[in-house]
Each structure stands twice: as structure tokens, then as C-alpha cells.
């Protein structure tokens, strides 16, 4: 079984809570739309958002009671995210999943993921080297061959020490909490348990909606001819097939 775990930012630190909830449900639905039904989705929140779609018991929204972060301190917002992820992992452990995928609550995933990974349970996991970047509301999408965002890896639970509690000691024993998305590929390789490149685009990084965990939305940067050519090469029409695969 593949288990998706994500953290939803608090209303207290959101610029537009309605937009955050809309994006979150799109993310939730993309995970819920998996072809292979052997999956679970765990989302950890301060406030449980009102959902427009119906979900079965494979989707769980956990509410935490610790205080929301100080939104004026970016580091505190990220600490809150990882604390919520730890809560999700503690809960996920009881289901004994084969794989864990951490997601950002404003990204989208391919509906093919559970089907692909559940058929390959002897694998260490996968790294998403190819994915898409999508500016919120656009008709165009960028295929990125150097994909790197918070939704970029699936890891076998054979390689994960699930945290027993929220203590720093317990959380530091968990590789996917200790090593974020920017270094997990290298750290897993160093440990002798390399992740395999996923052979298809696995996720869409949504930008430009104003409530990313990082600051602001990304825009195409016009940095000379080389950058322009690279951008044009990567640009794709956001077709019905892409929208269907990622539940856009």
C-alpha cells in the first residue's frame, strides 16, 4: 500500500484561506484518484477545511491542538509543517504501508503512482526527476527535467524508522523527516539504498497562487537567450490528458 502524508498550513498564516482550501482539495483529490485503490491519504491540519467532494475511509484529516506558528517568522512556518508531517507519519505507521510519499498540500500527483509502486514492492523507492511546473490558472505547463519540490519522492517503509512521538530525538531517526526533498536523493544514495528515477512525470508543482510555503509564486524568468530557449523547449499546452492524469 502507498500512503500519502501532507500538512495543511493554518488559517492563521494563510493569505487567502479560501484559496488554500481550494488548492488543498485539488491536492487531496489527485491523491484520491489513484488507479490502484490500495492507498491511504493522511492530511494534518489545525483547522479541518470544508470539502466539496466526498471521500471514503482511505482519506483522513487529523486535527492538531498545538498552537499555529507565527506567520511573520518563515522558519516557524516550516517547523509547523514538519511537525504536522511527523504527526501524520506516527498515524500512518499503524497501517503498515509499503511506501510513504510526503506531499505539499498545494501540489498534484499522477493517478498512476499507486498502480506503479504497488507492483514493485521490492524497490527502495523512487525519485521524481521529471515533473511539471504549473502557474495557477494558466493554459500552459512546463515540463521540468530537473524537478525538485516537496512532492518528489516515494520511499519504502523498510527504510523508514517511523517516529514514536514528536520529540526531536524520535523525529531525527526518521530519514524522510531528517532529509528534506532537496537532499533525499543524495542521502539515500549515501546510505546504500538509492531511489530509482520514476519513469514518468509524477507530480505537478503549483506556483503563483500566493500561498506557497516558499515566498510568492514563481514566474518565468527571462535571463537571456539560453533561458528563453530552455523555457520554450519545456513549455506544453496543458492538455485534457495531463489534466485528467493529475486531476487538475
C-alpha positions as CSV (number, residue, x, y, z in Angstrom):
1,X,0.0,0.0,0.0
2,X,1.1,3.5,-0.8
3,X,0.4,6.2,1.9
4,X,0.4,9.9,1.1
5,X,1.1,12.2,4.0
6,X,0.7,16.0,3.9
7,X,0.4,19.0,6.1
8,X,-2.1,21.9,5.6
9,X,-1.0,25.3,6.7
10,X,-3.1,27.0,9.3
11,X,-5.7,29.7,8.5
12,X,-3.7,32.0,10.8
13,X,-0.7,32.1,8.4
14,X,-2.7,31.9,5.1
15,X,-3.0,35.0,2.9
16,X,-6.2,33.6,1.4
17,X,-7.8,30.8,3.4
18,X,-10.4,30.1,0.7
19,X,-7.7,29.7,-1.9
20,X,-5.7,27.5,0.4
21,X,-8.7,25.2,0.9
22,X,-9.4,25.0,-2.8
23,X,-5.8,24.1,-3.6
24,X,-5.7,21.6,-0.8
25,X,-8.8,19.8,-2.1
26,X,-7.3,19.6,-5.5
27,X,-4.2,18.0,-4.0
28,X,-6.3,15.7,-1.9
29,X,-8.4,14.6,-4.9
30,X,-5.3,14.0,-7.1
31,X,-4.1,11.5,-4.5
32,X,-7.5,10.0,-4.0
33,X,-7.9,9.5,-7.8
34,X,-5.3,6.7,-7.9
35,X,-6.0,3.9,-10.4
36,X,-4.9,1.2,-7.9
37,X,-7.3,1.6,-4.8
38,X,-4.6,0.3,-2.4
39,X,-3.6,3.6,-0.9
40,X,-4.3,5.9,2.0
41,X,-4.2,9.7,2.3
42,X,-3.4,11.4,5.7
43,X,-3.6,15.2,6.0
44,X,-2.7,17.0,9.2
45,X,-4.4,20.4,9.9
46,X,-5.1,23.0,12.5
47,X,-8.5,23.7,11.0
48,X,-10.4,21.0,9.1
49,X,-11.5,22.6,5.8
50,X,-14.9,22.1,4.3
51,X,-14.6,19.7,1.4
52,X,-16.8,19.8,-1.7
53,X,-16.2,16.2,-2.7
54,X,-16.9,13.0,-0.9
55,X,-14.2,10.6,0.2
56,X,-14.1,7.2,1.8
57,X,-12.2,5.9,4.8
58,X,-8.9,5.9,2.9
59,X,-8.8,9.7,3.4
60,X,-8.2,11.0,7.0
61,X,-7.9,14.6,8.1
62,X,-6.2,14.8,11.5
63,X,-6.6,17.9,13.6
64,X,-3.7,19.0,15.9
65,X,-4.1,21.1,19.0
66,X,-0.7,22.7,19.3
67,X,-0.6,26.5,18.6
68,X,-0.2,27.6,14.9
69,X,3.1,29.2,14.0
70,X,4.0,32.9,13.9
71,X,3.4,33.7,10.3
72,X,5.9,36.6,10.4
73,X,8.7,34.1,11.0
74,X,9.2,31.8,7.9
75,X,11.3,29.3,9.8
76,X,8.4,28.8,12.3
77,X,6.0,28.1,9.5
78,X,8.3,25.4,8.1
79,X,8.8,23.9,11.6
80,X,5.0,23.7,11.9
81,X,4.8,21.9,8.6
82,X,7.4,19.2,9.6
83,X,5.8,18.8,13.0
84,X,2.5,18.1,11.3
85,X,4.2,15.7,8.9
86,X,5.6,13.8,11.9
87,X,2.0,13.6,13.3
88,X,0.9,12.1,10.0
89,X,3.7,9.5,10.0
90,X,3.0,8.4,13.5
91,X,-0.6,7.8,12.5
92,X,0.4,6.2,9.2
93,X,2.6,3.6,10.9
94,X,-0.4,1.7,12.3
95,X,-1.5,0.8,8.7
96,X,1.9,-0.8,8.0
97,X,2.1,0.7,4.4
98,X,4.7,-0.5,1.9
99,X,5.6,3.0,0.8
100,X,5.3,6.6,2.1
101,X,5.0,9.7,-0.1
102,X,5.2,13.1,1.5
103,X,3.3,15.8,-0.4
104,X,2.9,19.5,-0.2
105,X,-0.7,20.4,0.2
106,X,-0.8,22.5,-3.0
107,X,0.8,20.1,-5.4
108,X,-0.8,17.4,-7.6
109,X,0.3,13.8,-8.2
110,X,-0.2,11.4,-11.1
111,X,-3.1,8.9,-10.7
112,X,-0.7,6.2,-11.9
113,X,1.5,6.2,-8.8
114,X,-0.1,3.6,-6.6
115,X,-0.5,1.2,-9.5
116,X,3.1,1.5,-10.4
117,X,4.7,1.3,-6.9
118,X,2.4,-1.4,-5.6
119,X,3.6,-3.7,-8.3
120,X,7.2,-3.2,-7.3
121,X,7.3,-3.7,-3.6
122,X,11.0,-4.8,-3.5
123,X,12.1,-1.4,-4.6
124,X,13.8,1.1,-2.2
125,X,11.5,3.8,-3.7
126,X,11.5,6.4,-6.4
127,X,12.8,10.0,-7.0
128,X,10.8,12.2,-9.3
129,X,13.5,13.6,-11.7
130,X,10.8,14.7,-14.2
131,X,7.7,16.6,-13.3
132,X,5.7,19.7,-14.2
133,X,5.6,23.2,-13.0
134,X,2.2,24.9,-13.4
135,X,1.4,28.6,-12.8
136,X,-2.0,28.7,-11.2
137,X,-4.7,29.5,-13.7
138,X,-2.6,29.1,-16.8
139,X,-3.4,27.2,-20.0
140,X,0.3,26.2,-20.3
141,X,2.5,23.9,-18.2
142,X,6.3,23.5,-18.0
143,X,7.8,20.0,-18.2
144,X,10.8,20.1,-15.9
145,X,13.6,17.6,-16.3
146,X,15.3,18.7,-13.1
147,X,12.2,18.5,-11.0
148,X,12.6,19.3,-7.3
149,X,9.8,20.2,-4.9
150,X,8.3,18.9,-1.7
151,X,6.4,16.3,-3.6
152,X,9.2,14.4,-5.3
153,X,9.9,11.1,-3.6
154,X,8.3,7.8,-2.6
155,X,10.3,5.7,0.0
156,X,9.9,2.1,1.1
157,X,8.8,1.8,4.7
158,X,11.5,-0.9,5.1
159,X,13.9,2.1,5.1
160,X,11.9,4.3,7.5
161,X,12.0,4.5,11.2
162,X,8.6,5.9,12.0
163,X,8.7,8.5,14.8
164,X,7.3,7.2,18.0
165,X,6.4,10.7,19.3
166,X,7.1,14.3,18.4
167,X,10.4,14.6,20.3
168,X,13.4,15.8,18.3
169,X,15.3,12.6,19.0
170,X,12.5,10.5,17.6
171,X,12.0,12.7,14.6
172,X,15.7,12.7,13.7
173,X,15.7,8.9,13.5
174,X,13.2,9.1,10.6
175,X,15.1,9.6,7.3
176,X,12.2,11.3,5.4
177,X,11.9,13.8,8.3
178,X,15.6,14.3,8.6
179,X,16.3,14.7,4.9
180,X,14.1,17.1,3.0
181,X,13.3,16.9,-0.7
182,X,16.4,18.8,-1.7
183,X,18.8,16.2,-0.4
184,X,16.9,13.0,0.0
185,X,18.2,11.6,-3.3
186,X,21.8,12.1,-2.3
187,X,21.3,10.9,1.3
188,X,19.6,7.7,0.2
189,X,22.4,7.0,-2.2
190,X,25.0,7.6,0.5
191,X,23.2,5.1,2.7
192,X,23.4,2.4,0.1
193,X,19.7,2.4,-0.6
194,X,19.3,4.6,-3.7
195,X,16.0,5.7,-5.1
196,X,15.1,4.8,-8.6
197,X,14.1,7.5,-11.1
198,X,10.4,7.4,-11.7
199,X,10.0,6.7,-15.5
200,X,7.2,9.2,-16.0
201,X,6.3,12.7,-14.6
202,X,5.0,12.0,-11.1
203,X,3.9,15.4,-9.8
204,X,2.9,19.0,-10.6
205,X,4.4,21.8,-8.6
206,X,1.7,24.6,-8.5
207,X,3.1,28.1,-8.3
208,X,1.8,31.7,-8.5
209,X,-1.2,31.4,-6.2
210,X,0.3,33.5,-3.4
211,X,0.2,30.9,-0.6
212,X,3.2,28.6,-1.3
213,X,5.3,27.6,1.7
214,X,8.1,29.4,-0.1
215,X,7.6,33.1,-0.8
216,X,5.3,34.2,-3.6
217,X,4.7,32.5,-6.9
218,X,7.3,31.6,-9.4
219,X,7.2,33.3,-12.8
220,X,9.2,32.5,-15.9
221,X,12.5,34.4,-15.7
222,X,13.8,35.9,-18.9
223,X,17.5,35.6,-18.3
224,X,18.9,35.8,-21.8
225,X,18.6,33.7,-24.9
226,X,19.6,30.4,-23.3
227,X,16.9,30.7,-20.6
228,X,14.4,31.7,-23.2
229,X,15.2,28.7,-25.4
230,X,15.1,26.3,-22.4
231,X,11.7,27.7,-21.3
232,X,10.2,27.4,-24.8
233,X,11.5,23.8,-25.1
234,X,9.8,22.8,-21.8
235,X,6.5,24.6,-22.4
236,X,3.5,22.4,-23.1
237,X,-0.2,23.1,-23.6
238,X,-2.0,21.8,-20.5
239,X,-4.0,19.2,-22.4
240,X,-7.1,17.3,-21.2
241,X,-4.8,14.2,-20.9
242,X,-2.5,16.0,-18.5
243,X,-5.4,17.5,-16.6
244,X,-7.0,14.0,-16.2
245,X,-3.8,12.3,-15.1
246,X,-3.2,14.9,-12.3
247,X,-6.9,15.7,-11.5
248,X,-6.4,19.3,-12.5
